[in-house]
Amino acid sequence: MLNSTAVFPVIPASLTAQALVSHAGLGMLAGFLNALGFRKLCEDRFSQFVPALAGHRPGKVWEAAGKRSPARRATAEDPLIIDIDASLVHVHSEKENAAATYKGGYGFSPLIAMADYGAGNGTGEVLAILMRPGNKGANSAKDHIEVLSQALAQLPDEFHDEHGELIGERILIRTDSAGASREFLHHLHSLGLQFSTSFALPVANERLIGWINEKKYWEPATDQQGEQRHNAWVIDASKVIALKNYPPGTRLHLRAEPLHPGANASLFDTDGNRVTAFLTNAPRYNVAFLDARHRARGRCENRIKTLKNTGLGKLPYHSYAANTAWANLAMFAMNLVSWLQLAVLPTGHAAGRWDMKRWRYRLFSMAGKIVHGGRQTKLLLSRKAPEAKLLLELYERFKHLQQRFKDSILIT
């Protein structure tokens, strides 16, 4: 045989004068910023991430969301939820203020405050990041108070009365057990805020263990859709386990469910069930609902993962101030996609649950070709691209959003 068969087909290559782009989907974010009038904001106060007199705080984007606005939906019964959680960011070289972590690594331990939009309204946004050395404790009340103050400063005017006072009953702070310190909870109480925090149970005695094991006093737990969960129970234990020096109205709730395979049993887990607890001062008394709402705190782990994929996971500078600025830029990049999900994305679209990696692979990395004709410049996309129709629909929605802002300015 004179002709050999290649293992892989080889396509001949040549040069062209056509303008080709490999990440055409990123133009969508530029269109969203233009619709929000971000250029004017940058011209006014480019040196500040969220200036005091900015016309487009996160709340302004919430206004563009209409009925899905977190500010419009927040009430005392269903408040806006702000999650506070710490996370470790490991670095491979000595950077300013980096320190050893409890996991044997080296780096930083930022404390992050995040707004949970609720299921079906997008992934939620980051309100504040407090950069800290890696050896900082997760249960620092001072740090929790500081990051909370930064987060509350981002909320729109709808969360304040005519005198500028915070309407705390419309906001719920949700944390793990690190946020259950008495100092932090009393601070929340002084602001009139609701809270829901995980709680480490005290050392049990024989009588308490016997009462916990007696499930006739408990009620079935529910999932996030309100459906009853099999083999899981909840109860208000405030009258059985005394709480000392906690804010007035603080209640203790317990949850019991079978131990996961391989899990080690604690002193409370004598009947084969894992018993966990959380504290709350919420005005609602449906224990199953309060338990399901507290367990939804797991969504904040997804937001932290997305934030790290946006840039927080790789702090590139030696300077602590520069790394703090980098963290703020990562926060803005993540929030830009979160705002897009909330204000522009069609209701119920699957992209409302996408993390940053999926946005990159399915939309931002979409290839296209730039053509010129009729005194116009256009971007051509392949009809076969998986999300080409979604990209075009978003561009159309940007036009309507921009027109809405123009009309509102003309009216006022």
Backbone hydrogen bonds in HBPLUS format (Angstrom, degrees):
<---DONOR---> <-ACCEPTOR-->    atom                        ^
c    i                          cat <-CA-CA->   ^        H-A-AA   ^      H-
h    n   atom  resd res      DA  || num        DHA   H-A  angle D-A-AA Bond
n    s   type  num  typ     dist DA aas  dist angle  dist       angle   num
A0370-ILE N   A0019-ALA O   2.85 MM 351  5.28 162.3  1.88 157.0 162.0     1
A0021-VAL N   A0368-GLY O   3.08 MM 347  5.44 176.8  2.09 144.3 144.3     2
A0368-GLY N   A0021-VAL O   3.03 MM 347  5.44 164.3  2.06 153.6 153.9     3
A0026-LEU N   A0023-HIS O   3.23 MM   3  5.92 158.7  2.28 115.6 120.8     4
A0024-ALA N   A0366-MET O   2.63 MM 342  5.44 134.0  1.84 162.4 171.9     5
A0027-GLY N   A0024-ALA O   3.09 MM   3  5.80 157.0  2.14 118.3 124.2     6
A0028-MET N   A0025-GLY O   3.09 MM   3  5.66 157.4  2.14 112.5 119.0     7
A0029-LEU N   A0026-LEU O   3.05 MM   3  5.57 132.0  2.28 111.3 121.2     8
A0031-GLY N   A0027-GLY O   3.00 MM   4  6.30 151.9  2.08 145.6 153.2     9
A0032-PHE N   A0028-MET O   2.99 MM   4  6.30 147.3  2.10 144.7 153.8    10
A0033-LEU N   A0029-LEU O   2.99 MM   4  6.27 157.8  2.04 148.7 153.8    11
A0034-ASN N   A0030-ALA O   2.99 MM   4  6.23 156.3  2.05 147.2 153.8    12
A0035-ALA N   A0031-GLY O   3.01 MM   4  6.22 150.5  2.10 141.3 149.1    13
A0036-LEU N   A0032-PHE O   3.16 MM   4  6.44 137.6  2.35 140.5 151.2    14
A0036-LEU N   A0033-LEU O   3.17 MM   3  5.15 129.0  2.44  94.1 107.4    15
A0038-PHE N   A0033-LEU O   3.07 MM   5  5.34 174.2  2.07 154.2 153.0    16
A0037-GLY N   A0034-ASN O   3.09 MM   3  5.10 156.9  2.15 102.0 109.2    17
A0042-CYS N   A0038-PHE O   2.98 MM   4  6.28 159.6  2.02 154.7 159.2    18
A0043-GLU N   A0039-ARG O   2.98 MM   4  6.24 154.9  2.04 148.0 155.0    19
A0044-ASP N   A0040-LYS O   2.99 MM   4  6.21 147.6  2.09 145.6 153.8    20
A0045-ARG N   A0041-LEU O   3.01 MM   4  6.21 175.7  2.02 162.9 161.5    21
A0048-GLN N   A0045-ARG O   3.33 MM   3  5.89 169.5  2.34 116.8 119.9    22
A0054-ALA N   A0051-PRO O   3.16 MM   3  5.13 163.5  2.19 112.1 111.7    23
A0060-LYS N   A0057-ARG O   2.89 MM   3  5.30 136.5  2.08 111.4 123.0    24
A0061-VAL N   A0058-PRO O   3.12 MM   3  5.30 120.5  2.49 100.6 114.5    25
A0062-TRP N   A0058-PRO O   3.03 MM   4  6.43 147.2  2.14 143.3 153.4    26
A0063-GLU N   A0059-GLY O   2.96 MM   4  6.31 140.2  2.12 140.2 150.3    27
A0064-ALA N   A0060-LYS O   3.29 MM   4  6.68 142.9  2.44 137.8 146.7    28
A0064-ALA N   A0061-VAL O   3.00 MM   3  5.08 122.6  2.34  96.3 110.9    29
A0065-ALA N   A0062-TRP O   2.95 MM   3  5.07 144.1  2.08 100.7 112.0    30
A0066-GLY N   A0063-GLU O   3.26 MM   3  5.78 168.5  2.28 113.3 116.8    31
A0068-ARG N   A0065-ALA O   3.24 MM   3  5.32 153.5  2.31 129.1 122.6    32
A0069-SER N   A0066-GLY O   3.08 MM   3  5.52 163.1  2.11 117.3 120.3    33
A0073-ARG N   A0069-SER O   3.11 MM   4  6.34 152.0  2.19 153.0 160.8    34
A0074-ALA N   A0070-PRO O   3.18 MM   4  6.02 128.6  2.45 137.4 147.3    35
A0075-THR N   A0078-ASP O   3.06 MM   3  5.02 162.5  2.10 108.5 114.1    36
A0080-LEU N   A0170-ARG O   2.91 MM  90  6.23 156.7  1.97 151.2 143.4    37
A0172-LEU N   A0080-LEU O   2.79 MM  92  6.01 164.9  1.81 158.2 158.7    38
A0116-ASP N   A0081-ILE O   2.90 MM  35  5.45 170.4  1.91 162.0 163.5    39
A0082-ILE N   A0172-LEU O   2.85 MM  90  6.20 163.6  1.87 165.0 169.7    40
A0174-ARG N   A0082-ILE O   2.94 MM  92  6.08 165.6  1.96 144.5 148.3    41
A0083-ASP N   A0114-MET O   2.70 MM  31  5.06 145.9  1.81 155.8 158.9    42
A0114-MET N   A0083-ASP O   2.73 MM  31  5.06 159.7  1.77 151.2 158.3    43
A0084-ILE N   A0174-ARG O   3.11 MM  90  6.46 152.1  2.20 158.7 162.6    44
A0085-ASP N   A0112-ILE O   3.00 MM  27  5.49 157.6  2.05 151.1 157.9    45
A0112-ILE N   A0085-ASP O   2.85 MM  27  5.49 176.6  1.85 154.2 155.2    46
A0087-SER N   A0110-PRO O   3.16 MM  23  5.92 149.8  2.26 159.0 168.1    47
A0089-VAL N   A0108-PHE O   2.90 MM  19  5.15 164.9  1.92 144.5 146.2    48
A0108-PHE N   A0089-VAL O   2.91 MM  19  5.15 162.5  1.94 146.0 150.4    49
A0091-VAL N   A0106-TYR O   2.90 MM  15  6.10 166.2  1.92 155.8 156.7    50
A0098-ALA N   A0095-LYS O   3.04 MM   3  5.43 164.8  2.06 133.3 133.3    51
A0096-GLU N   A0318-HIS O   2.95 MM 222  5.74 158.8  1.99 149.3 155.6    52
A0099-ALA N   A0107-GLY O   2.99 MM   8  5.37 162.7  2.02 142.4 143.8    53
A0107-GLY N   A0099-ALA O   2.85 MM   8  5.37 172.0  1.85 147.4 147.1    54
A0101-THR N   A0105-GLY O   3.05 MM   4  5.20 161.1  2.09 117.5 120.9    55
A0104-GLY N   A0101-THR O   3.11 MM   3  5.54 156.9  2.17 117.5 118.4    56
A0134-GLY N   A0107-GLY O   3.00 MM  27  5.06 126.2  2.29 143.1 127.5    57
A0109-SER N   A0132-ARG O   2.87 MM  23  5.21 165.0  1.89 134.6 139.6    58
A0111-LEU N   A0130-LEU O   2.89 MM  19  5.03 159.8  1.93 140.1 143.6    59
A0130-LEU N   A0111-LEU O   2.81 MM  19  5.03 168.3  1.82 154.4 158.3    60
A0113-ALA N   A0128-ALA O   2.96 MM  15  5.23 170.1  1.97 151.7 154.2    61
A0127-LEU N   A0113-ALA O   2.79 MM  14  5.56 156.0  1.85 143.7 151.5    62
A0128-ALA N   A0113-ALA O   3.30 MM  15  5.23 156.9  2.36 140.5 139.7    63
A0115-ALA N   A0125-GLU O   2.79 MM  10  5.36 149.6  1.88 153.8 163.5    64
A0125-GLU N   A0115-ALA O   3.13 MM  10  5.36 135.6  2.34 138.9 149.7    65
A0121-ASN N   A0118-GLY O   3.26 MM   3  5.86 153.8  2.33 142.4 140.0    66
A0136-LYS N   A0133-PRO O   3.20 MM   3  5.70 164.4  2.22 119.8 121.1    67
A0144-HIS N   A0140-SER O   3.08 MM   4  6.35 157.6  2.13 148.0 154.6    68
A0145-ILE N   A0141-ALA O   2.93 MM   4  6.13 157.0  1.98 150.6 156.3    69
A0146-GLU N   A0142-LYS O   3.02 MM   4  6.26 152.8  2.10 143.4 151.1    70
A0147-VAL N   A0143-ASP O   2.97 MM   4  6.18 173.1  1.97 157.9 158.4    71
A0148-LEU N   A0144-HIS O   2.99 MM   4  6.00 150.1  2.09 140.8 149.7    72
A0149-SER N   A0145-ILE O   3.00 MM   4  6.15 153.7  2.07 142.9 149.4    73
A0150-GLN N   A0146-GLU O   3.13 MM   4  6.46 155.4  2.20 148.2 154.3    74
A0151-ALA N   A0147-VAL O   2.98 MM   4  6.19 150.7  2.07 141.3 149.5    75
A0152-LEU N   A0148-LEU O   2.86 MM   4  6.09 164.8  1.89 158.8 161.9    76
A0153-ALA N   A0149-SER O   3.18 MM   4  6.28 142.9  2.32 138.5 147.5    77
A0154-GLN N   A0151-ALA O   3.05 MM   3  5.46 154.9  2.11 109.6 117.3    78
A0155-LEU N   A0152-LEU O   3.22 MM   3  5.49 158.0  2.27 107.6 114.0    79
A0159-PHE N   A0156-PRO O   3.23 MM   3  6.19 170.8  2.24 125.4 127.7    80
A0160-HIS N   A0157-ASP O   2.91 MM   3  5.35 153.4  1.98 127.0 125.9    81
A0167-ILE N   A0159-PHE O   2.82 MM   8  5.42 168.5  1.83 145.0 144.3    82
A0161-ASP N   A0165-GLU O   2.88 MM   4  5.44 152.0  1.96 147.3 153.6    83
A0164-GLY N   A0161-ASP O   2.96 MM   3  5.26 164.2  1.98 115.8 119.1    84
A0170-ARG N   A0167-ILE O   3.29 MM   3  6.14 167.0  2.30 123.0 126.7    85
A0171-ILE N   A0168-GLY O   3.02 MM   3  5.47 159.7  2.06 124.5 125.0    86
A0194-GLN N   A0171-ILE O   3.06 MM  23  6.12 162.1  2.09 168.1 162.3    87
A0173-ILE N   A0194-GLN O   2.87 MM  21  6.18 161.8  1.90 135.1 136.7    88
A0196-SER N   A0173-ILE O   2.88 MM  23  6.26 146.8  1.99 159.5 158.9    89
A0175-THR N   A0196-SER O   3.17 MM  21  6.65 148.7  2.27 139.5 147.8    90
A0198-SER N   A0175-THR O   3.22 MM  23  6.57 152.3  2.30 131.0 137.6    91
A0179-GLY N   A0176-ASP O   3.06 MM   3  5.90 162.7  2.09 125.3 129.5    92
A0180-ALA N   A0177-SER O   3.15 MM   3  5.17 164.2  2.18 110.1 111.2    93
A0185-LEU N   A0181-SER O   3.04 MM   4  6.29 167.6  2.05 157.7 161.4    94
A0186-HIS N   A0182-ARG O   2.89 MM   4  5.97 157.9  1.94 149.6 155.3    95
A0187-HIS N   A0183-GLU O   3.10 MM   4  6.29 143.8  2.24 136.6 146.4    96
A0188-LEU N   A0184-PHE O   2.97 MM   4  6.35 154.5  2.04 149.7 156.2    97
A0189-HIS N   A0185-LEU O   2.93 MM   4  6.19 156.9  1.98 146.1 152.7    98
A0190-SER N   A0186-HIS O   2.95 MM   4  6.16 149.8  2.04 142.2 149.7    99
A0191-LEU N   A0187-HIS O   3.22 MM   4  6.54 135.4  2.44 140.9 151.8   100
A0191-LEU N   A0188-LEU O   3.12 MM   3  5.23 133.6  2.35  98.2 110.6   101
A0193-LEU N   A0188-LEU O   3.01 MM   5  5.24 154.8  2.07 155.9 150.0   102
A0192-GLY N   A0189-HIS O   3.02 MM   3  4.98 152.9  2.09 100.7 109.4   103
A0197-THR N   A0279-LEU O   2.93 MM  82  5.26 151.2  2.01 145.3 153.9   104
A0279-LEU N   A0197-THR O   2.70 MM  82  5.26 157.0  1.75 158.6 161.8   105
A0199-PHE N   A0277-ALA O   2.96 MM  78  5.25 152.6  2.04 132.2 126.8   106
A0209-ILE N   A0205-ASN O   3.02 MM   4  6.29 162.6  2.05 159.9 164.8   107
A0210-GLY N   A0206-GLU O   3.05 MM   4  6.24 159.0  2.10 146.9 152.4   108
A0211-TRP N   A0207-ARG O   3.04 MM   4  6.31 151.0  2.12 144.3 152.0   109
A0212-ILE N   A0208-LEU O   2.97 MM   4  6.21 157.2  2.02 150.1 156.2   110
A0213-ASN N   A0209-ILE O   2.99 MM   4  6.21 154.5  2.06 149.3 155.9   111
A0214-GLU N   A0211-TRP O   3.23 MM   3  5.24 142.0  2.38  97.1 107.7   112
A0218-TRP N   A0215-LYS O   3.13 MM   3  5.21 159.6  2.17 105.9 112.3   113
A0219-GLU N   A0234-VAL O   3.02 MM  15  5.53 167.2  2.04 158.8 163.0   114
A0234-VAL N   A0219-GLU O   2.83 MM  15  5.53 155.6  1.89 159.0 167.3   115
A0221-ALA N   A0232-ALA O   2.95 MM  11  5.44 160.2  1.99 129.1 127.6   116
A0229-ARG N   A0221-ALA O   2.80 MM   8  5.55 174.9  1.80 142.4 143.4   117
A0223-ASP N   A0227-GLU O   2.79 MM   4  5.47 150.0  1.88 149.7 158.6   118
A0226-GLY N   A0223-ASP O   3.03 MM   3  5.29 163.1  2.06 112.3 116.5   119
A0233-TRP N   A0256-ALA O   2.87 MM  23  5.22 160.6  1.91 151.5 158.1   120
A0256-ALA N   A0233-TRP O   2.86 MM  23  5.22 161.1  1.90 146.2 150.7   121
A0235-ILE N   A0254-LEU O   3.04 MM  19  5.35 143.0  2.18 144.3 146.7   122
A0254-LEU N   A0235-ILE O   2.85 MM  19  5.35 161.1  1.89 157.1 163.2   123
A0237-ALA N   A0252-LEU O   2.80 MM  15  5.50 141.8  1.95 147.2 159.1   124
A0240-VAL N   A0237-ALA O   3.08 MM   3  5.31 149.1  2.18 107.5 116.9   125
A0241-ILE N   A0237-ALA O   2.98 MM   4  6.01 175.4  1.98 172.4 171.7   126
A0250-THR N   A0247-PRO O   3.22 MM   3  5.85 145.1  2.35 143.6 142.0   127
A0251-ARG N   A0280-THR O   2.84 MM  29  5.49 164.6  1.86 155.9 160.6   128
A0280-THR N   A0251-ARG O   3.08 MM  29  5.49 150.7  2.17 145.9 153.9   129
A0253-HIS N   A0278-PHE O   3.01 MM  25  5.55 171.1  2.02 165.0 168.0   130
A0278-PHE N   A0253-HIS O   3.04 MM  25  5.55 148.4  2.14 149.6 157.9   131
A0255-ARG N   A0276-THR O   2.86 MM  21  5.27 148.9  1.96 150.8 153.0   132
A0276-THR N   A0255-ARG O   2.90 MM  21  5.27 155.1  1.96 149.6 157.3   133
A0257-GLU N   A0274-ARG O   3.14 MM  17  5.43 148.0  2.25 136.7 146.0   134
A0274-ARG N   A0257-GLU O   2.60 MM  17  5.43 152.1  1.68 171.7 163.4   135
A0259-LEU N   A0272-GLY O   3.12 MM  13  6.07 158.1  2.17 147.6 144.2   136
A0263-ALA N   A0260-HIS O   3.00 MM   3  5.49 164.9  2.02 141.7 141.9   137
A0269-ASP N   A0266-SER O   3.06 MM   3  5.18 144.0  2.20 102.1 112.7   138
A0272-GLY N   A0269-ASP O   3.44 MM   3  5.57 162.6  2.47 110.4 110.4   139
A0290-LEU N   A0286-ASN O   2.99 MM   4  6.26 166.3  2.01 159.3 163.4   140
A0291-ASP N   A0287-VAL O   2.87 MM   4  6.03 154.2  1.93 149.8 156.8   141
A0292-ALA N   A0288-ALA O   3.02 MM   4  6.22 162.2  2.05 147.0 151.4   142
A0293-ARG N   A0289-PHE O   2.92 MM   4  6.14 159.6  1.96 153.4 159.3   143
A0294-HIS N   A0290-LEU O   2.99 MM   4  6.16 150.5  2.08 140.5 148.4   144
A0295-ARG N   A0291-ASP O   2.94 MM   4  6.19 158.8  1.98 151.7 157.4   145
A0296-ALA N   A0292-ALA O   3.15 MM   4  6.33 130.8  2.40 138.2 149.9   146
A0297-ARG N   A0294-HIS O   3.01 MM   3  5.67 156.9  2.07 117.0 121.4   147
A0298-GLY N   A0295-ARG O   3.28 MM   3  6.31 173.1  2.28 125.0 125.2   148
A0299-ARG N   A0296-ALA O   3.03 MM   3  5.95 173.2  2.04 125.2 127.2   149
A0300-CYS N   A0297-ARG O   2.96 MM   3  5.76 154.6  2.03 121.8 127.9   150
A0301-GLU N   A0298-GLY O   3.09 MM   3  5.50 142.2  2.24 106.3 116.2   151
A0302-ASN N   A0299-ARG O   3.06 MM   3  5.28 125.6  2.37 100.0 113.3   152
A0303-ARG N   A0299-ARG O   3.19 MM   4  6.63 149.5  2.29 145.0 153.6   153
A0304-ILE N   A0300-CYS O   2.98 MM   4  6.24 155.4  2.04 147.6 153.5   154
A0305-LYS N   A0301-GLU O   3.02 MM   4  6.23 154.2  2.09 142.1 149.2   155
A0306-THR N   A0302-ASN O   2.94 MM   4  6.20 157.1  1.99 146.0 151.9   156
A0307-LEU N   A0303-ARG O   2.82 MM   4  6.05 155.5  1.88 146.6 154.0   157
A0308-LYS N   A0304-ILE O   2.95 MM   4  6.19 152.9  2.02 147.4 153.8   158
A0309-ASN N   A0305-LYS O   3.01 MM   4  6.29 151.5  2.09 144.4 152.5   159
A0310-THR N   A0306-THR O   2.95 MM   4  6.19 126.2  2.24 140.4 155.0   160
A0310-THR N   A0307-LEU O   3.18 MM   3  5.03 135.7  2.39  90.7 103.1   161
A0312-LEU N   A0307-LEU O   3.22 MM   5  5.97 158.9  2.27 145.7 139.8   162
A0311-GLY N   A0308-LYS O   3.21 MM   3  5.30 147.9  2.32  99.0 108.1   163
A0313-GLY N   A0308-LYS O   3.21 MM   5  4.13 155.9  2.27 107.7 108.7   164
A0314-LYS N   A0311-GLY O   3.21 MM   3  5.75 166.1  2.23 116.4 120.6   165
A0323-ASN N   A0319-SER O   3.05 MM   4  6.29 155.5  2.11 143.9 150.4   166
A0324-THR N   A0320-TYR O   2.91 MM   4  6.15 144.2  2.04 143.1 153.3   167
A0325-ALA N   A0321-ALA O   2.99 MM   4  6.30 153.7  2.06 145.6 152.2   168
A0326-TRP N   A0322-ALA O   2.90 MM   4  6.18 151.5  1.98 143.7 152.3   169
A0327-ALA N   A0323-ASN O   2.91 MM   4  6.14 150.1  2.00 141.0 148.5   170
A0328-ASN N   A0324-THR O   3.05 MM   4  6.38 149.6  2.14 144.1 152.0   171
A0329-LEU N   A0325-ALA O   2.98 MM   4  6.31 148.9  2.08 146.2 154.9   172
A0330-ALA N   A0326-TRP O   2.91 MM   4  6.23 154.2  1.98 149.1 156.3   173
A0331-MET N   A0327-ALA O   2.94 MM   4  6.19 149.4  2.04 141.3 150.0   174
A0332-PHE N   A0328-ASN O   2.92 MM   4  6.22 154.5  1.99 144.3 150.8   175
A0333-ALA N   A0329-LEU O   2.90 MM   4  6.16 159.8  1.94 150.2 155.5   176
A0334-MET N   A0330-ALA O   3.02 MM   4  6.23 160.6  2.06 147.6 152.4   177
A0335-ASN N   A0331-MET O   2.89 MM   4  6.06 162.3  1.92 150.1 155.8   178
A0336-LEU N   A0332-PHE O   2.87 MM   4  6.01 145.0  2.00 147.0 155.8   179
A0338-SER N   A0334-MET O   3.04 MM   4  6.36 155.5  2.10 145.5 153.3   180
A0339-TRP N   A0335-ASN O   2.69 MM   4  5.87 162.5  1.72 157.8 160.6   181
A0340-LEU N   A0336-LEU O   3.09 MM   4  6.23 149.9  2.19 135.1 143.6   182
A0341-GLN N   A0337-VAL O   2.94 MM   4  6.24 156.0  2.00 148.2 153.9   183
A0342-LEU N   A0338-SER O   3.02 MM   4  6.27 153.1  2.10 145.5 152.8   184
A0343-ALA N   A0339-TRP O   2.78 MM   4  5.85 172.1  1.79 158.7 160.5   185
A0344-VAL N   A0340-LEU O   2.98 MM   4  5.26 155.7  2.04 136.4 142.9   186
A0345-LEU N   A0340-LEU O   3.03 MM   5  6.27 154.9  2.09 158.0 160.8   187
A0349-HIS N   A0346-PRO O   3.17 MM   3  5.65 161.3  2.20 136.4 135.2   188
A0352-GLY N   A0349-HIS O   3.01 MM   3  5.76 165.3  2.03 121.0 125.8   189
A0353-ARG N   A0350-ALA O   3.04 MM   3  5.90 169.3  2.06 124.6 127.2   190
A0354-TRP N   A0351-ALA O   3.20 MM   3  4.93 163.3  2.23  99.0 104.2   191
A0359-TRP N   A0355-ASP O   3.21 MM   4  6.58 156.8  2.27 151.7 158.5   192
A0360-ARG N   A0356-MET O   3.00 MM   4  6.27 155.4  2.06 150.5 157.1   193
A0361-TYR N   A0357-LYS O   3.00 MM   4  6.27 166.8  2.01 154.5 156.8   194
A0362-ARG N   A0358-ARG O   2.92 MM   4  5.83 161.6  1.95 152.0 156.8   195
A0363-LEU N   A0359-TRP O   3.00 MM   4  5.40 149.2  2.10 132.9 140.6   196
A0364-PHE N   A0359-TRP O   2.93 MM   5  6.22 167.6  1.95 153.4 157.1   197
A0365-SER N   A0360-ARG O   2.92 MM   5  5.77 143.5  2.06 157.6 159.9   198
A0366-MET N   A0363-LEU O   3.19 MM   3  5.47 164.6  2.21 113.9 116.7   199
A0369-LYS N   A0380-LEU O   2.97 MM  11  5.09 150.3  2.06 137.4 146.7   200
A0380-LEU N   A0369-LYS O   2.75 MM  11  5.09 176.0  1.76 153.2 154.4   201
A0371-VAL N   A0378-LYS O   2.94 MM   7  5.43 160.6  1.98 150.9 157.4   202
A0378-LYS N   A0371-VAL O   2.94 MM   7  5.43 165.5  1.96 157.6 162.4   203
A0373-GLY N   A0376-GLN O   2.97 MM   3  5.42 162.3  2.00 156.0 161.5   204
A0376-GLN N   A0373-GLY O   3.04 MM   3  5.42 146.2  2.16 108.7 118.2   205
A0385-ALA N   A0382-SER O   3.20 MM   3  5.43 164.3  2.23 107.1 112.0   206
A0388-ALA N   A0385-ALA O   3.29 MM   3  5.27 172.1  2.29 115.3 114.0   207
A0391-LEU N   A0387-GLU O   3.04 MM   4  6.30 156.9  2.09 150.8 157.0   208
A0392-LEU N   A0388-ALA O   3.08 MM   4  6.38 161.7  2.12 152.7 156.5   209
A0393-GLU N   A0389-LYS O   2.96 MM   4  6.14 154.0  2.03 144.9 152.6   210
A0394-LEU N   A0390-LEU O   2.93 MM   4  6.16 153.3  2.01 150.0 156.6   211
A0395-TYR N   A0391-LEU O   3.12 MM   4  6.43 154.7  2.19 146.2 152.5   212
A0396-GLU N   A0392-LEU O   3.12 MM   4  6.43 154.2  2.19 146.0 152.3   213
A0397-ARG N   A0393-GLU O   2.99 MM   4  6.27 151.6  2.08 145.4 153.5   214
A0398-PHE N   A0394-LEU O   2.88 MM   4  6.16 142.2  2.02 147.0 157.6   215
A0399-LYS N   A0395-TYR O   3.28 MM   4  6.63 150.5  2.37 143.1 149.2   216
A0400-HIS N   A0396-GLU O   3.31 MM   4  6.70 157.5  2.36 146.5 151.2   217
A0401-LEU N   A0397-ARG O   2.93 MM   4  6.13 157.0  1.98 147.0 153.8   218
A0402-GLN N   A0398-PHE O   2.85 MM   4  6.06 160.6  1.89 153.0 157.7   219
A0403-GLN N   A0399-LYS O   3.01 MM   4  6.21 153.2  2.08 144.8 152.2   220
A0404-ARG N   A0400-HIS O   2.96 MM   4  6.19 148.7  2.06 144.5 152.9   221
A0405-PHE N   A0401-LEU O   3.15 MM   4  6.49 156.1  2.21 149.4 154.2   222
A0406-LYS N   A0402-GLN O   3.07 MM   4  6.33 155.6  2.13 144.5 151.4   223
A0407-ASP N   A0403-GLN O   2.87 MM   4  6.09 161.8  1.90 152.0 156.6   224
A0408-SER N   A0404-ARG O   2.95 MM   4  6.15 156.2  2.00 146.7 153.3   225
A0409-ILE N   A0405-PHE O   3.04 MM   4  6.22 149.6  2.13 143.7 151.3   226
A0410-LEU N   A0406-LYS O   3.03 MM   4  6.29 154.7  2.09 148.3 155.1   227
A0411-ILE N   A0407-ASP O   2.94 MM   4  6.18 153.1  2.02 148.2 155.4   228
A0412-THR N   A0408-SER O   3.09 MM   4  6.23 162.3  2.12 143.9 148.1   229
